[in-house]
Amino acid sequence: MRNIIWRVRYTTKTGQVYYVGSNSKDSELFITMLEKLKRHYRRAKTVTLVLDNYVIHKSRKVQAYLAENKKFKLLFQPVYSPWVNKIEKLWHALHETITRNHRCQNMQQLLQKVRGFMNKIAPYPGSGYGSAKMEQLFKKAPNDINKII
């Protein structure tokens, strides 16, 4: 059975959620996310990402990619501070509504539900549905995070 790993980015200005999936959580997956963001924000001079300190965010492969793609600025959160990371609320909502005590017969059914959740939270640009849902999720976020982001 294959494991699917997701990388997610949430933009605070629009509430849009971008995600990519893979069989492994490695530097290639993170670079795939950076490429997706690069395509989406092709006109932006800089794209600033607020990240945790996960090893793939700082690998040699990622550092080499960033040296060639100066558009990206990485800001790292303090170590062991998940309350600062707004995306943790998305993971909590996904776990509470989809993955906790699910009754799927197989992994494919579960992944289909996860994709459905992600597509509802990350809809077509401009529909506002995902933005509203993300705002509901983040409404109770500490004021400190709004200053950081």
Buried (B, 14 or more C-beta within 10 A) or exposed (E): EEEBEBBBBBBBEEBBBBBBBBEEBBBBBBBBBBEBBBEBBEEEEEBEBBBBEEEBBBBEEBEEBBEEEEBBEBEEBEEEEEEBBBBBBBBEBBEEEBBEEEEBEEEEEBBEBBBEBBEEBBBEEEEEBBBEBBEEBBEEBEEEBEEBB
